[in-house]
Amino acid sequence: MICLIVDDEPLALSVMESHLKEFKDLKVIGKCRSAVQAFELIEKHKIDLLFLDIEMPKLDGFSFLKSLKNAPLVVVTTAHRDYAIQGFELDVVDYLLKPISLKRMMQAISKARRMQNEKGQETNNALNETTSTNPNILNRSERENVKVELHSILYVESLKNHVKVVTPSKSYITLVSMSQIETKLPSTSFLRVHRSFLVNQTKITHYTHTYLTLDRKSIPIGKMYRDKVVEQLGKNQI
């Protein structure tokens, strides 16, 4: 899981980072001393787990959390007990009181892993309900189940252990692999053109042997997919 630590106290940041180094499946992508710095990182990177202090200058942790459109899993880290109820009302994974012990951190990480796995399982179950006769696909995007009409999908992009489903109006991040979603989308409409891209053939406006375009977005055609893609598009007279 990709983690981000947000705390205005340098010592707290160091302690948190030291604890997280004990978990091989966690990667700390950044340490921020303000909500503003954290917001910039979240805009640039897909964060799976956020360790968030509450009392910070300018913008407190809860106000910051409420401002996020698609918040990651959140573990609250604070020296104050008074915020616990408010934290769980915001659906946080856990509420850790400083000083945070490694044992208590392990419990929070276990909860976060379980919630992430459950999120992925819900997405898989939703994908399993999708067939070529079903005009919709149900995605688990962050903390919501989102129904997306198949005909509206432009392309699907692989993001390591996530995929991004892109429509003209919005994009959805969902915790499945590219191969999983590829098997659930109708092959009559969707074509794998690159290791990282699966496109809706009906949305392609033009193509060459190296790239194709849909809705002003250029998608590369991978070498290992090139012959099959060109042959398929030629059959469809695109």
Backbone torsions as a table, in degrees:
resi	resn	phi	psi	omega
1	MET	NA	141.9	177.4
2	ILE	-89.0	123.9	-173.7
3	CYS	-116.1	152.4	175.0
4	LEU	-134.3	132.9	179.1
5	ILE	-107.6	131.0	179.4
6	VAL	-126.9	113.3	-179.5
7	ASP	-161.2	138.0	-177.6
8	ASP	-84.3	-3.1	179.4
9	GLU	-100.4	118.7	-179.1
10	PRO	-56.6	-40.1	-179.8
11	LEU	-63.8	-41.6	179.2
12	ALA	-63.5	-40.2	177.4
13	LEU	-60.4	-43.8	-178.5
14	SER	-65.8	-42.3	179.6
15	VAL	-63.5	-45.2	179.7
16	MET	-61.4	-46.6	-179.8
17	GLU	-61.6	-40.7	178.7
18	SER	-61.7	-44.1	177.9
19	HIS	-62.0	-44.2	-174.5
20	LEU	-69.2	-22.4	177.5
21	LYS	-65.6	-17.2	179.9
22	GLU	-75.8	-12.6	-176.2
23	PHE	-108.6	111.3	-173.0
24	LYS	-67.0	-23.9	-178.0
25	ASP	-90.6	4.0	179.3
26	LEU	-109.1	140.5	177.0
27	LYS	-129.9	120.0	178.3
28	VAL	-83.4	113.0	-176.8
29	ILE	-88.8	-16.5	-179.9
30	GLY	-172.7	157.0	174.4
31	LYS	-125.8	119.8	-175.3
32	CYS	-118.2	142.1	179.4
33	ARG	-101.3	5.5	176.9
34	SER	-153.0	159.4	178.2
35	ALA	-66.0	-32.3	-179.8
36	VAL	-63.9	-45.3	176.9
37	GLN	-61.8	-40.9	-180.0
38	ALA	-64.1	-40.6	-179.5
39	PHE	-60.5	-41.5	179.9
40	GLU	-62.9	-39.7	179.2
41	LEU	-70.0	-40.2	179.8
42	ILE	-65.7	-30.9	176.8
43	GLU	-68.5	-29.7	-175.0
44	LYS	-94.4	-25.9	-173.3
45	HIS	-128.9	154.8	173.7
46	LYS	-86.8	108.6	-179.4
47	ILE	-97.2	128.4	178.5
48	ASP	-88.5	-37.2	-172.9
49	LEU	-140.1	126.3	-176.9
50	LEU	-115.1	123.9	173.7
51	PHE	-98.4	115.1	-165.4
52	LEU	-125.5	121.4	172.4
53	ASP	-77.5	158.1	-177.6
54	ILE	-98.2	-56.7	-175.8
55	GLU	-84.3	100.9	178.9
56	MET	-134.9	154.6	-179.1
57	PRO	-67.3	151.3	175.6
58	LYS	71.1	-56.2	-178.8
59	LEU	-137.7	117.4	-178.4
60	ASP	-74.8	164.7	-174.2
61	GLY	-59.5	-42.3	-178.6
62	PHE	-68.4	-39.4	177.1
63	SER	-63.5	-39.4	176.9
64	PHE	-62.7	-46.1	-178.9
65	LEU	-61.1	-42.2	179.8
66	LYS	-65.7	-24.7	-178.5
67	SER	-79.7	-15.0	-177.0
68	LEU	-78.7	129.8	-179.1
69	LYS	-70.6	-46.6	178.3
70	ASN	-127.0	85.4	-175.1
71	ALA	-72.9	143.2	173.5
72	PRO	-75.3	-179.0	170.8
73	LEU	-63.1	141.1	-173.7
74	VAL	-127.6	131.3	170.3
75	VAL	-112.8	119.3	178.9
76	VAL	-79.1	134.9	176.7
77	THR	-126.4	117.3	-174.0
78	THR	-155.3	161.3	175.8
79	ALA	-94.4	2.5	-173.5
80	HIS	-118.2	128.4	179.4
81	ARG	-77.1	-22.1	-169.7
82	ASP	-63.8	-17.3	-174.8
83	TYR	-94.4	1.8	-172.0
84	ALA	-57.5	-48.5	-177.6
85	ILE	-61.9	-45.1	179.4
86	GLN	-62.1	-37.0	179.2
87	GLY	-62.8	-48.1	-178.2
88	PHE	-72.5	-23.4	172.7
89	GLU	-65.7	-26.0	177.7
90	LEU	-91.1	11.1	173.3
91	ASP	65.0	40.1	177.4
92	VAL	-75.1	156.8	-179.6
93	VAL	-69.1	-46.4	-176.8
94	ASP	-157.2	166.7	-176.7
95	TYR	-130.0	106.0	-175.1
96	LEU	-104.6	130.0	178.3
97	LEU	-95.0	133.0	177.3
98	LYS	-76.6	147.5	-4.5
99	PRO	-71.8	137.5	-173.7
100	ILE	-90.9	122.7	178.4
101	SER	-83.9	159.4	178.1
102	LEU	-64.3	-36.3	179.4
103	LYS	-62.2	-44.4	180.0
104	ARG	-67.6	-34.6	176.8
105	MET	-64.4	-39.8	179.5
106	MET	-60.3	-39.5	179.2
107	GLN	-64.4	-41.5	179.6
108	ALA	-66.3	-41.4	179.0
109	ILE	-63.2	-40.4	178.6
110	SER	-60.7	-41.9	177.6
111	LYS	-63.3	-43.0	-178.9
112	ALA	-64.0	-42.5	178.4
113	ARG	-60.9	-43.9	-178.8
114	ARG	-62.9	-43.5	179.5
115	MET	-65.6	-37.7	178.5
116	GLN	-66.4	-41.6	178.7
117	ASN	-64.9	-40.3	178.8
118	GLU	-64.2	-37.7	178.6
119	LYS	-62.8	-43.1	178.9
120	GLY	-66.5	-38.1	179.7
121	GLN	-66.4	-40.1	177.6
122	GLU	-61.4	-38.3	178.9
123	THR	-66.0	-43.3	179.4
124	ASN	-61.8	-41.9	179.0
125	ASN	-62.3	-39.9	179.1
126	ALA	-66.1	-40.4	179.6
127	LEU	-65.8	-34.8	-178.7
128	ASN	-66.7	-19.5	178.7
129	GLU	-83.8	-7.6	-176.6
130	THR	-87.8	130.0	175.8
131	THR	-130.6	173.9	-178.6
132	SER	-66.9	-16.5	179.5
133	THR	-95.0	-5.8	180.0
134	ASN	-93.0	122.2	-176.7
135	PRO	-77.1	-2.2	-177.6
136	ASN	-127.0	159.1	170.3
137	ILE	-129.1	135.6	-177.7
138	LEU	-99.0	117.6	-178.7
139	ASN	-109.0	140.0	170.6
140	ARG	-90.7	99.6	-176.9
141	SER	-108.3	111.8	-173.7
142	GLU	56.0	-113.9	-175.8
143	ARG	-109.8	17.1	-177.7
144	GLU	-127.0	149.5	169.5
145	ASN	-91.4	121.0	-174.6
146	VAL	-119.4	124.9	177.2
147	LYS	-89.4	123.6	-178.6
148	VAL	-119.0	127.9	178.0
149	GLU	-70.9	131.0	-176.7
150	LEU	-57.3	-40.1	-176.2
151	HIS	-67.5	-18.1	-178.9
152	SER	-87.4	-12.9	-177.8
153	ILE	-73.0	127.6	174.9
154	LEU	-84.6	-54.1	179.4
155	TYR	-159.4	166.0	175.7
156	VAL	-119.9	131.7	-178.3
157	GLU	-118.7	133.7	179.1
158	SER	-79.0	134.6	177.3
159	LEU	-130.7	71.7	-176.7
160	LYS	60.9	-113.2	-178.2
161	ASN	-92.7	13.1	175.9
162	HIS	-122.7	166.5	167.4
163	VAL	-131.2	152.9	175.8
164	LYS	-111.3	119.4	177.3
165	VAL	-95.2	119.1	-172.1
166	VAL	-110.4	128.0	173.1
167	THR	-118.8	170.2	179.6
168	PRO	-60.0	-28.4	-174.9
169	SER	-102.3	-23.2	-173.4
170	LYS	-161.0	158.7	175.2
171	SER	-118.8	148.2	-179.3
172	TYR	-127.6	129.6	176.2
173	ILE	-96.8	128.4	-179.5
174	THR	-135.8	145.9	-171.4
175	LEU	-88.5	71.2	172.2
176	VAL	-139.9	167.6	177.6
177	SER	-88.2	163.3	178.0
178	MET	-62.2	-40.2	-178.7
179	SER	-64.9	-35.3	178.8
180	GLN	-65.3	-47.4	-177.4
181	ILE	-72.5	-29.9	179.1
182	GLU	-62.9	-38.9	-178.9
183	THR	-70.7	-18.1	-176.9
184	LYS	-97.8	-12.9	178.5
185	LEU	-94.0	143.1	-177.6
186	PRO	-64.3	124.9	-177.9
187	SER	-67.7	-17.0	177.8
188	THR	-70.3	-21.8	-178.8
189	SER	-114.0	-32.1	-174.1
190	PHE	-110.1	136.4	-173.2
191	LEU	-130.2	129.6	175.6
192	ARG	-79.1	119.8	-176.3
193	VAL	-115.4	-8.4	-175.9
194	HIS	-162.0	158.9	177.1
195	ARG	-54.6	-31.5	-175.6
196	SER	-108.0	1.6	-175.3
197	PHE	-136.7	136.7	173.7
198	LEU	-126.5	123.7	-171.8
199	VAL	-118.0	154.6	173.4
200	ASN	-84.7	113.0	-174.8
201	GLN	-59.6	-31.5	-177.0
202	THR	-71.2	-12.8	-177.8
203	LYS	-98.6	-3.9	-178.1
204	ILE	-73.3	128.8	179.6
205	THR	-96.0	-36.3	173.2
206	HIS	-162.6	165.0	-178.2
207	TYR	-154.8	160.2	171.1
208	THR	-125.9	-167.9	178.1
209	HIS	-77.0	-10.2	-176.1
210	THR	-118.3	-18.2	179.0
211	TYR	-157.6	163.3	174.2
212	LEU	-134.8	162.8	-176.5
213	THR	-127.8	135.9	172.5
214	LEU	-144.8	130.3	-178.1
215	ASP	49.3	45.7	178.1
216	ARG	67.0	10.4	177.7
217	LYS	-103.4	123.1	177.9
218	SER	-88.9	128.3	180.0
219	ILE	-116.8	127.8	178.6
220	PRO	-71.7	147.7	173.4
221	ILE	-101.7	118.0	-178.2
222	GLY	-68.6	148.4	-178.0
223	LYS	-57.0	-42.2	-177.1
224	MET	-71.8	-14.4	-179.9
225	TYR	-104.2	-10.2	-166.7
226	ARG	-58.0	-50.7	-176.5
227	ASP	-61.1	-44.9	-179.1
228	LYS	-65.1	-40.8	-178.9
229	VAL	-64.9	-49.3	-178.6
230	VAL	-62.1	-40.3	178.5
231	GLU	-63.8	-45.7	-178.9
232	GLN	-64.6	-45.5	-179.6
233	LEU	-67.1	-33.3	176.6
234	GLY	-65.1	-39.1	177.7
235	LYS	-63.0	-38.5	-177.4
236	ASN	-83.6	-3.3	179.0
237	GLN	57.0	43.5	177.4
238	ILE	-84.9	NA	NA
